[in-house]
């Protein structure tokens, strides 16, 4: 681990993951520059400098990320089923990379999505014939309740109740839920994050790593532990693995300090 405090820029520090990462980095004694379009809502905190800036504004972004030891992008184009999300994710990532190069950055960690993880050689999750039905159908109850909270779709809560009551056994897919999501063949954020990885993988002219969270990434209590994987979706008991927000961001904070995964596409999941 790094023995000295680092200067870290976190793009998207007001979001779910960026906020958790910022808190961990500050507790470890690092100084953080948080960059978000709504940075003004962040309370004053020792060690944190909040800057209001858009990833779409090159001049703002270059100025905000210059002179940092590590830049972490927790940028998200949005969660709506709207192709503008796809555009924002891809174009936003392209502009972050260009700004990082202009700023002569040292190391860029990008947090993407699960769609780019491989389920077998040559087959990424988003191209798996089982997507989206099986992936949602085998989701644990706690994840389904979170999906219900963020989408306000009653069928997610109903599916959670079926899992909790034992009508659907752990690891089994819920056919009723599968019917509800069978038409979800376009998920702009996931697709945008997959293309975002392509923007990194062909370019070794700068130091980067790309983190794809597991499919069942969600809020929850941190355990202080995680398991690390490369390129492939991690599985537990025959279904995609999950991880809580604090544990995934713990892994990011560790990589900020260790810098052991340069030019790697990596993932993490909850430790058993």
C-alpha positions in Angstrom: 0.0 0.0 0.0 1.0 3.6 -0.5 2.5 5.0 2.6 1.9 8.7 1.8 -1.4 10.5 1.4 -2.5 10.8 -2.3 -4.3 13.5 -4.1 -7.3 11.8 -5.8 -10.0 13.2 -8.1 -13.3 11.5 -8.0 -15.6 12.2 -11.0 -19.2 11.7 -9.8 -18.6 12.1 -6.1 -22.3 12.9 -5.3 -23.5 9.6 -6.7 -24.0 6.3 -4.9 -20.6 4.8 -5.5 -18.6 8.0 -5.8 -19.9 9.2 -2.4 -18.9 6.0 -0.7 -15.5 6.0 -2.3 -14.9 9.6 -1.3 -15.7 8.8 2.4 -13.3 5.8 2.4 -10.5 7.9 0.8 -10.9 10.7 3.3 -10.9 8.3 6.2 -7.6 6.9 4.9 -6.1 10.4 5.0 -6.1 11.1 1.3 -7.1 14.5 -0.1 -10.1 14.3 -2.6 -11.2 16.6 -5.3 -14.9 15.7 -6.0 -16.2 16.7 -9.4 -19.9 16.6 -10.1 -22.6 18.8 -11.8 -24.3 19.1 -8.4 -21.2 19.6 -6.2 -22.8 22.5 -4.5 -25.0 20.1 -2.5 -22.0 18.5 -0.7 -21.3 19.8 2.8 -17.9 21.2 3.6 -15.6 18.4 4.7 -12.0 18.4 5.8 -9.8 17.0 3.0 -12.5 17.4 0.3 -12.6 20.0 -2.4 -15.9 20.0 -4.4 -15.9 21.3 -7.9 -19.0 21.9 -10.1 -18.0 20.7 -13.6 -19.5 18.7 -16.4 -17.6 15.8 -18.2 -18.9 17.3 -21.4 -17.0 20.5 -20.9 -13.4 19.8 -21.8 -11.9 23.0 -20.3 -13.7 22.5 -17.0 -12.7 18.9 -16.7 -9.1 19.2 -17.6 -8.7 22.0 -15.0 -10.5 19.9 -12.4 -8.4 16.7 -12.7 -5.0 18.2 -13.3 -2.2 17.5 -10.8 -3.7 14.5 -9.2 -2.1 11.1 -8.3 -5.1 9.2 -9.4 -8.4 10.0 -11.1 -11.4 7.8 -10.5 -14.4 8.0 -12.8 -17.7 7.1 -11.2 -19.6 8.9 -13.9 -23.0 7.6 -15.0 -25.0 8.6 -18.0 -28.2 7.9 -16.2 -30.5 4.9 -15.5 -33.5 5.6 -17.8 -34.4 3.3 -20.7 -33.5 6.1 -23.1 -30.8 6.0 -25.8 -29.6 9.5 -24.7 -28.2 7.6 -21.7 -26.1 5.5 -24.1 -24.8 8.6 -25.8 -24.0 10.3 -22.5 -22.1 7.2 -21.2 -20.0 6.7 -24.4 -19.4 10.3 -25.2 -18.8 11.2 -21.5 -16.2 8.4 -21.2 -14.5 9.5 -24.4 -14.2 13.1 -23.1 -12.9 11.9 -19.7 -10.2 9.9 -21.4 -9.2 12.9 -23.6 -9.3 15.3 -20.6 -7.1 12.9 -18.7 -4.5 12.8 -21.5 -4.5 16.6 -21.8 -4.0 16.9 -18.1 -1.1 14.4 -18.3 -2.7 12.3 -15.7 -0.9 9.4 -13.9 -3.6 6.8 -13.4 -7.3 6.7 -14.4 -9.7 4.1 -12.8 -13.0 3.9 -14.6 -16.0 2.2 -12.9 -18.2 0.8 -15.7 -20.9 -1.9 -15.8 -21.4 -5.7 -15.7 -22.4 -6.0 -19.4 -18.7 -6.2 -20.5 -17.9 -9.1 -18.2 -17.4 -12.5 -20.0 -19.6 -15.5 -19.0 -17.5 -17.8 -21.3 -14.7 -17.1 -23.8 -15.9 -14.7 -26.5 -19.3 -14.2 -24.9 -20.0 -11.1 -22.8 -23.0 -11.0 -20.4 -25.1 -8.6 -22.6 -24.8 -11.1 -25.5 -25.7 -14.1 -23.3 -29.0 -15.6 -24.6 -30.1 -15.8 -20.9 -30.1 -12.0 -20.7 -32.2 -10.3 -19.5 -34.7 -13.0 -18.3 -32.5 -15.4 -16.3 -30.3 -12.7 -14.9 -33.2 -10.9 -13.3 -35.1 -14.2 -12.5 -32.4 -15.5 -10.2 -31.8 -12.3 -8.4 -31.9 -12.6 -4.6 -34.7 -11.0 -2.7 -32.6 -8.2 -1.3 -31.6 -7.1 -4.8 -35.1 -7.3 -6.1 -36.3 -5.0 -3.3 -33.6 -2.5 -4.2 -34.7 -2.7 -7.9 -38.3 -2.0 -6.7 -37.1 1.0 -4.8 -35.3 2.6 -7.8 -37.9 1.7 -10.4 -41.1 1.8 -8.4 -42.1 -1.4 -10.3 -44.4 -3.5 -8.1 -43.5 -6.7 -9.8 -40.0 -6.5 -8.3 -41.5 -6.4 -4.8 -43.8 -9.3 -5.6 -40.8 -11.3 -6.9 -38.9 -10.5 -3.7 -41.8 -11.9 -1.6 -41.9 -15.1 -3.6 -38.2 -15.6 -2.9 -38.6 -14.7 0.8 -41.5 -17.0 1.3 -39.8 -20.0 -0.3 -42.1 -20.2 -3.3 -39.0 -19.7 -5.5 -36.0 -21.5 -4.0 -32.5 -19.8 -3.9 -30.8 -20.1 -7.3 -34.0 -20.8 -9.1 -35.3 -18.4 -11.7 -38.7 -16.8 -11.2 -40.8 -17.4 -14.4 -43.3 -14.6 -13.5 -40.5 -12.1 -13.2 -38.9 -13.3 -16.4 -42.0 -12.4 -18.3 -42.0 -8.9 -17.0 -38.4 -8.2 -18.1 -38.3 -10.3 -21.3 -38.6 -7.2 -23.5 -35.7 -5.4 -21.8 -33.3 -6.1 -24.6 -32.0 -2.6 -24.7 -30.4 -1.3 -21.5 -28.7 1.9 -22.6 -26.4 2.3 -19.5 -25.1 -1.2 -19.6 -24.6 -1.0 -23.4 -22.8 2.4 -23.0 -20.5 1.0 -20.3 -19.6 -1.9 -22.6 -18.6 0.4 -25.4 -16.7 2.5 -22.8 -14.5 -0.5 -22.1 -13.6 -0.7 -25.8 -12.3 2.9 -25.6 -9.8 1.8 -23.0 -8.7 -1.6 -24.2 -7.1 -0.6 -27.4 -5.1 2.2 -25.8 -2.0 1.5 -23.7 -0.6 5.0 -24.1 -1.8 5.9 -20.6 -2.3 4.1 -17.3 -5.9 3.0 -16.8 -7.9 0.2 -15.3 -11.6 -0.6 -15.8 -13.8 -2.0 -13.0 -17.0 -3.8 -13.9 -19.2 -4.3 -10.8 -21.0 -7.6 -10.6 -24.6 -7.7 -11.9 -25.9 -7.8 -8.3 -24.2 -4.6 -7.1 -26.4 -2.8 -4.6 -26.5 -0.8 -1.4 -25.9 -2.6 1.8 -23.7 -3.0 4.8 -20.0 -3.4 4.1 -18.1 -6.4 5.3 -14.6 -5.1 4.8 -13.8 -8.0 2.5 -14.1 -8.8 -1.2 -12.9 -11.2 -3.9 -11.1 -10.0 -7.0 -11.6 -11.3 -10.6 -10.3 -10.4 -14.1 -12.5 -10.2 -17.2 -15.1 -12.9 -16.2 -18.3 -12.6 -14.3 -17.9 -14.1 -10.9 -20.5 -16.7 -9.9 -21.7 -17.9 -6.5 -23.8 -21.1 -6.2 -24.5 -21.1 -9.9 -25.8 -17.5 -10.2 -24.1 -14.1 -10.7 -22.3 -12.9 -7.6 -23.0 -9.6 -5.9 -21.4 -7.0 -3.7 -22.4 -4.1 -1.5 -21.5 -0.5 -2.5 -19.1 -0.1 0.5 -17.2 -3.3 -0.3 -16.9 -2.5 -4.0 -15.6 1.0 -3.2 -13.2 -0.5 -0.7 -11.7 -2.4 -3.6 -11.4 0.8 -5.6 -9.7 2.6 -2.7 -7.3 -0.3 -2.4 -6.5 0.0 -6.1 -6.0 3.7 -5.8 -3.3 2.9 -3.3 -1.8 -0.3 -4.7 -2.1 0.4 -8.4 -1.7 -3.2 -9.2 -4.3 -3.6 -12.0 -3.1 -1.1 -14.6 -4.4 -2.1 -18.1 -6.7 -4.7 -16.5 -10.5 -5.2 -16.8 -11.4 -6.3 -13.3 -14.3 -7.0 -11.1 -15.0 -7.9 -7.5 -17.7 -9.7 -5.5 -18.6 -10.4 -1.9 -16.2 -12.7 -0.1 -17.6 -15.9 1.4 
